[in-house]
């Protein structure tokens, strides 16, 4: 703990009423830096903020940063496995699973006609 005083004077060198001000200060260390226990819960490079909430890197979301984001969304039952990457079900292809596989579509179409 330490103290400081502040004396305010007029242009003529007289002390202003209420001065000198005396302040007593105490140094306190605030917790800075990562919280290792909280950071362990955050996936995909996420980190904890001062409120112990995961902050997700770009491309991820969710309470623990475990949900990847794909935009536009994966189509035809595809799932977003990492940011911007869709895993397509059998019979579909393309960056967002927007295209069908010709041979699979043909087989499905032929079966439908029978």
Secondary structure, DSSP 8 states (H G I E B T S, - for coil): -EEEEE--B-TTS-B-TT-SEEEEE-------S--HHHHHH--TT-EE-TTS-EE--TTEESTTS-EE--SS---TT-EEEETTEEE--TTEESTTS-EE-HHHHHHHHHHHH-
